[in-house]
């Protein structure tokens, strides 16, 4: 059989792919069957000795045997039930007792989500820590702010990094909030009523979920309510959007017209182009952007998978086999890429300063307008004074300072020394340093909880 999917050979980390592998899926469904068997033993349906035999012998169940049975009977969960029953000894009559297929599938998926979240927690905390360090390091690395792609007020790279840091902290907070709704399993039976367990249903379900370190769903039909999965996929999409935004801006700052920020590049061996030997392309940033778009594309089909007939139909199953696996693995991949990207990021501080000064003070027009207003000039009149001089600076190539000094109407209110001070970028950074400090402090506190 030939490999056909890039996740198999190009994208994804080994640890996340292990969680979502076919072998892992089958082993986790066996965990759920064994947890149910143990709960039944606790209630006296079978002896604990028979349970221990089944637990020990279940290690012999191979994915190949499950697939062999499935090829014959065309049902994946019943194939697993039969494979476990073959080795369970006296406990075989109780395998899958009172359960329906999605009790096993959805609860097994919950264990995959639980273990995936643990990886996401550490990766997010590491990225937050790296960005907070960059924010602190470059809090005074001044550069040209841009809105609409055009020159705006001065800002610092530390401030930009702090904004990203704050956004990632919110993703971590959302994930913490999400966990209590996401990490749930069920033992609810064919339509959710636990009829096969009688009055013991709630206790059996609680025991099973306790053994698996999960929480019982509050109420469910034949499957876990899919709003839960929708929220998870939305979280992945939201996180991927932030990662793409970071990568997109790094690509912008690496453009030949800007050249302030660069991905690391192995100048000894790395090849940038098959035909242009000089190229240093931002390939990691571009890959992050491309894969983030795939992740966001899963939001709609996951929402469609929540639209099921009555207690259950099967239209969600095939889609979710793809959505949950691919979305999780791809987000982990681009999160790992972003960690590497930012850890090795190169910043040309002098180039950033040169790009700022190239605008000859035009981008500082607001600072002068505000100063004029404080001196008693109408804000609207001050705006027109600065607009007129700024447009003249564009047209003549003169600096804004030259033009303001020559403007007799403006000089009634401001001295040459005052104009010079107002046009210094360092004097118009507002509260940026204190906000950076606040974010960095919070980031270190949050990241420390996960990184130790």
C-alpha positions in Angstrom: 0.0 0.0 0.0 1.3 3.5 -0.9 1.3 6.4 1.4 -1.1 9.0 0.1 -1.5 11.7 2.8 1.2 14.3 3.6 0.5 13.9 7.3 2.0 10.4 7.1 5.4 11.7 5.9 5.5 15.5 6.0 3.4 17.1 8.7 2.9 16.4 12.3 5.0 15.6 15.4 5.6 11.9 16.3 4.0 12.4 19.8 0.8 13.8 18.4 0.6 11.3 15.6 1.0 8.4 18.1 -2.1 9.6 20.0 -4.2 9.6 16.8 -2.8 6.5 15.1 -5.0 3.6 14.3 -3.2 1.4 16.8 -3.8 4.0 19.5 -7.5 4.3 18.6 -8.0 0.6 18.9 -6.0 0.4 22.2 -8.0 3.2 23.7 -11.3 1.6 22.8 -10.1 -1.5 24.5 -9.3 0.7 27.6 -13.0 1.8 27.6 -14.2 -1.8 27.3 -12.0 -2.8 30.2 -13.1 0.1 32.3 -16.7 -1.0 31.7 -15.8 -4.5 32.6 -14.1 -3.3 35.8 -17.2 -1.3 36.8 -19.4 -4.3 36.2 -17.1 -6.4 38.4 -17.4 -3.7 41.1 -21.2 -4.1 40.9 -20.9 -7.9 41.1 -21.8 -8.8 37.5 -18.5 -10.8 37.3 -15.5 -11.5 39.6 -12.5 -9.2 39.8 -10.4 -12.3 39.1 -12.2 -12.8 35.7 -11.7 -9.1 35.0 -8.0 -9.3 35.7 -7.7 -12.2 33.3 -9.5 -10.3 30.6 -7.3 -7.2 31.2 -4.1 -9.2 31.0 -5.2 -11.1 27.9 -6.4 -8.0 26.1 -2.8 -7.1 25.4 -2.8 -9.9 22.8 -5.5 -8.2 20.7 -3.8 -6.8 17.6 -5.1 -4.2 15.2 -4.6 -6.8 12.5 -7.1 -9.2 14.2 -9.6 -6.4 14.6 -9.3 -5.5 10.9 -9.6 -9.1 9.9 -12.9 -9.5 11.7 -14.1 -6.1 10.4 -13.4 -7.3 6.8 -15.9 -10.0 7.5 -18.7 -8.4 9.5 -18.3 -4.7 8.3 -18.6 -3.1 11.8 -15.6 -1.6 13.4 -16.7 -1.6 17.1 -18.3 -5.1 17.0 -15.0 -6.3 15.4 -13.1 -5.0 18.5 -15.7 -6.5 20.8 -15.3 -9.9 19.2 -11.5 -9.7 19.2 -11.5 -8.8 23.0 -14.1 -11.5 23.7 -11.8 -14.1 22.1 -9.2 -13.7 24.8 -11.3 -12.6 27.7 -12.0 -16.0 29.2 -14.9 -16.2 31.6 -15.4 -12.4 31.3 -16.2 -12.6 27.6 -20.0 -12.7 28.2 -19.8 -9.3 29.8 -17.7 -7.5 27.2 -19.6 -4.5 25.8 -22.5 -5.2 28.2 -25.1 -2.4 28.2 -23.0 -0.3 25.8 -23.5 1.0 22.3 -20.8 1.7 19.8 -20.4 5.3 20.4 -20.1 4.8 24.1 -16.8 3.2 23.2 -15.8 5.5 20.3 -16.6 8.8 21.9 -15.1 7.9 25.2 -11.9 6.7 23.5 -11.8 9.9 21.5 -12.1 11.8 24.8 -8.9 10.1 26.0 -7.2 11.2 22.7 -8.4 14.8 23.2 -7.2 14.7 26.8 -3.7 13.6 25.9 -3.6 16.1 23.0 -4.5 18.9 25.3 -1.6 18.1 27.5 0.7 18.5 24.5 -1.0 21.7 23.5 -0.6 23.1 27.0 3.1 22.7 27.1 3.6 23.9 23.5 1.5 27.0 24.1 3.2 27.8 27.4 6.6 27.4 25.7 5.6 29.8 22.8 4.2 32.3 25.3 7.5 32.2 27.2 9.5 32.7 24.1 7.4 35.6 22.9 7.4 37.2 26.4 11.2 37.1 26.3 11.2 38.7 22.8 8.9 41.4 24.1 11.2 42.2 27.0 14.3 42.1 24.8 12.9 44.4 22.2 10.7 46.7 24.2 12.7 49.7 23.0 13.5 48.4 19.5 11.6 51.2 17.7 10.1 50.8 14.3 7.6 52.2 12.0 4.0 51.3 12.8 1.8 50.7 9.8 -1.9 50.8 9.3 -3.4 49.9 5.9 0.2 49.1 4.9 1.0 52.8 5.2 3.2 54.7 7.7 1.6 55.3 11.0 2.9 56.2 14.5 6.2 54.7 15.9 5.9 51.5 17.8 8.4 48.9 19.1 8.9 45.3 18.3 8.5 44.5 21.9 5.0 46.0 21.8 4.1 43.9 18.8 5.4 40.7 20.5 3.5 41.6 23.7 0.2 41.8 21.7 0.8 38.3 20.3 1.8 37.1 23.7 -1.5 38.4 25.2 -3.5 36.7 22.4 -1.8 33.4 23.0 -2.5 33.6 26.8 -6.2 34.0 25.9 -6.0 30.8 23.8 -4.5 29.0 26.8 -7.3 30.4 29.1 -9.9 29.3 26.5 -8.5 25.8 26.5 -8.6 25.6 30.3 -12.2 26.6 30.2 -12.9 24.2 27.3 -11.5 21.2 29.1 -14.3 20.8 31.5 -16.8 20.5 28.6 -14.5 18.6 26.2 -13.0 15.9 28.3 -16.2 13.9 28.8 -17.2 10.4 28.0 -20.4 8.4 28.2 -21.8 4.9 29.0 -25.4 5.8 28.0 -26.6 2.9 25.8 -28.5 2.9 22.6 -30.5 6.1 23.0 -28.9 7.6 26.1 -31.3 6.3 28.7 -28.9 3.6 30.2 -31.8 1.2 30.2 -29.6 -1.8 30.0 -28.0 -0.9 33.4 -31.3 -0.1 35.1 -30.8 1.9 38.3 -27.1 1.3 38.3 -26.5 3.3 35.1 -25.3 6.5 36.6 -23.0 4.8 39.0 -21.5 2.5 36.4 -20.9 5.5 34.1 -19.2 7.5 36.8 -17.0 4.5 37.7 -15.9 4.0 34.1 -15.1 7.7 33.6 -13.2 7.8 36.9 -11.0 4.9 35.7 -10.3 6.8 32.5 -9.7 10.2 34.2 -12.7 11.7 32.4 -15.9 13.3 33.4 -19.3 11.8 32.6 -21.4 13.7 30.1 -24.2 15.5 31.8 -26.7 14.0 29.4 -26.4 12.5 25.9 -28.4 10.5 23.4 -26.4 7.8 21.5 -23.4 10.1 21.1 -21.7 12.9 22.9 -23.4 16.1 21.9 -21.5 17.5 19.0 -21.5 21.2 20.2 -18.6 19.9 22.3 -16.6 18.9 19.3 -17.6 22.1 17.5 -16.2 24.2 20.3 -12.9 22.2 20.2 -12.5 22.6 16.4 -13.3 26.3 16.7 -10.6 26.6 19.3 -8.1 24.9 17.0 -9.2 27.2 14.2 -8.9 30.3 16.4 -5.4 29.3 17.5 -4.4 28.6 14.0 -5.5 32.1 13.0 -3.3 33.7 15.5 -0.4 31.5 14.4 -1.0 32.5 10.8 -1.2 36.2 11.7 2.2 35.9 13.4 3.7 34.1 10.4 2.0 36.5 7.9 3.5 39.6 9.6 7.0 38.0 9.7 6.7 37.4 6.0 5.7 41.1 5.5 8.7 42.3 7.6 11.1 40.0 5.7 10.1 41.4 2.3 13.0 43.0 0.4 11.2 46.4 0.7 11.3 46.1 4.5 13.9 43.6 5.7 13.5 44.2 9.4 12.8 40.6 10.5 14.1 37.3 9.2 13.5 33.6 9.6 16.7 31.8 10.4 18.4 30.4 7.4 21.3 27.9 7.2 23.6 29.8 4.9 26.0 26.9 4.7 23.6 24.3 3.2 20.0 25.5 2.9 18.6 26.1 -0.6 16.0 28.8 -1.2 15.1 28.2 -4.8 15.8 25.6 -7.4 16.6 28.2 -10.0 17.5 31.4 -8.1 20.5 30.7 -5.9 20.2 33.9 -3.9 16.8 33.3 -2.4 16.1 33.2 1.3 12.4 32.4 1.4 10.4 32.5 4.6 9.3 28.9 4.1 8.3 28.1 7.7 6.1 31.2 7.9 4.5 30.3 4.5 3.8 26.7 5.6 2.2 27.9 8.8 -0.1 30.2 6.8 -1.1 27.5 4.3 -1.9 24.8 6.9 -3.8 27.2 9.1 -6.2 27.7 6.3 -6.8 24.0 6.1 -7.6 23.9 9.8 -10.2 26.7 9.6 -11.8 24.8 6.8 -12.8 22.1 9.2 -15.1 24.4 11.2 -18.0 24.1 8.8 -18.0 20.3 8.3 -17.8 19.9 12.1 -20.8 22.0 12.6 -22.6 20.0 9.9 -21.7 16.9 11.8 -23.7 18.2 14.7 -26.9 18.1 12.6 -28.0 14.5 13.3 -31.4 12.9 13.0 -33.2 12.5 16.3 -31.0 10.3 18.7 -28.4 9.6 16.1 -27.4 8.9 12.5 -24.1 8.0 11.0 -23.4 11.1 8.9 -21.0 12.6 11.4 -18.8 9.5 11.7 -16.9 9.6 8.4 -16.3 13.4 8.6 -15.1 13.3 12.2 -12.6 10.5 11.5 -10.9 13.1 9.3 -11.7 16.4 11.1 -10.6 15.6 14.6 -7.4 13.8 13.6 -6.2 16.2 10.9 -7.1 19.4 12.7 -5.4 18.3 15.9 -2.2 17.1 14.2 -1.9 20.1 11.9 -2.4 22.6 14.7 0.3 20.8 16.7 2.5 20.9 13.6 2.2 24.6 13.0 2.4 25.4 16.7 5.7 23.5 16.8 6.8 25.4 13.6 5.9 28.7 15.2 8.0 27.9 18.3 11.0 27.2 16.2 10.3 30.3 14.0 10.2 32.7 16.9 13.0 31.1 19.0 15.4 31.7 16.1 13.9 35.0 14.8 16.5 37.6 13.6 15.8 41.3 13.9 17.7 44.0 12.2 17.3 46.9 14.6 19.2 49.4 12.4 17.2 48.6 9.4 14.0 49.1 11.4 15.3 52.5 12.5 16.3 53.4 8.9 12.8 52.5 7.6 11.3 54.7 10.3 13.5 57.7 9.5 13.0 57.3 5.8 9.5 59.0 6.3 11.2 62.2 7.4 8.9 62.7 10.4 5.6 62.6 8.4 4.4 59.7 10.5 4.7 61.9 13.7 2.0 64.3 12.5 -0.4 63.3 15.3 2.2 64.2 18.0 2.3 67.8 16.7 -1.5 68.0 16.2 -2.0 67.0 19.8 0.6 69.5 21.0 -1.1 72.3 19.1 -4.5 71.4 20.6 -3.0 71.6 24.1 -1.7 75.0 23.2 -5.2 76.2 22.5 -5.7 75.5 18.8 -8.9 73.8 17.7 -8.3 70.1 17.1 -9.8 70.4 13.7 -7.7 73.4 12.7 -4.6 71.6 14.0 -5.5 68.6 11.9 -5.7 70.7 8.8 -2.4 72.4 9.5 -0.7 69.0 9.8 -2.5 67.5 6.9 -1.5 70.3 4.6 2.2 70.1 5.6 2.2 66.3 5.4 0.9 66.3 1.9 3.5 69.0 1.0 6.2 66.7 2.5 5.1 63.9 0.3 5.1 66.1 -2.8 8.4 68.0 -2.2 10.5 65.4 -0.5 11.2 67.8 2.4 11.1 66.6 6.0 8.0 67.5 8.0 10.3 69.4 10.4 11.5 71.7 7.7 8.0 72.5 6.6 6.6 73.0 10.1 9.4 75.4 10.9 8.6 77.4 7.8 4.9 77.4 8.6 4.2 80.9 10.1 0.7 80.0 11.3 2.0 77.0 13.3 5.1 78.8 14.6 2.8 81.1 16.6 2.3 78.2 19.0 5.5 76.0 18.8 9.2 76.9 18.9 11.7 75.1 16.7 13.0 73.2 19.7 9.5 72.0 20.6 8.9 70.8 17.1 12.1 68.9 17.1 11.2 67.2 20.4 7.7 66.3 19.1 9.1 64.7 16.0 11.4 62.3 17.9 9.9 58.8 17.8 11.1 57.9 21.3 9.0 60.7 22.7 5.7 59.3 21.3 5.4 55.8 22.6 2.8 56.5 25.1 2.2 53.7 27.7 3.7 51.0 25.6 6.5 50.1 28.0 4.2 49.7 31.0 1.8 47.6 28.9 4.7 45.4 27.7 5.8 44.9 31.3 2.3 44.0 32.4 2.0 41.4 29.6 5.4 39.9 30.3 4.7 39.5 34.0 1.4 37.7 33.3 3.0 35.6 30.6 5.7 34.3 32.9 3.2 33.5 35.6 0.9 31.6 33.2 3.7 29.8 31.4 5.3 28.8 34.7 2.2 26.8 35.6 2.8 24.4 32.7 6.6 24.5 32.3 7.5 24.3 36.0 
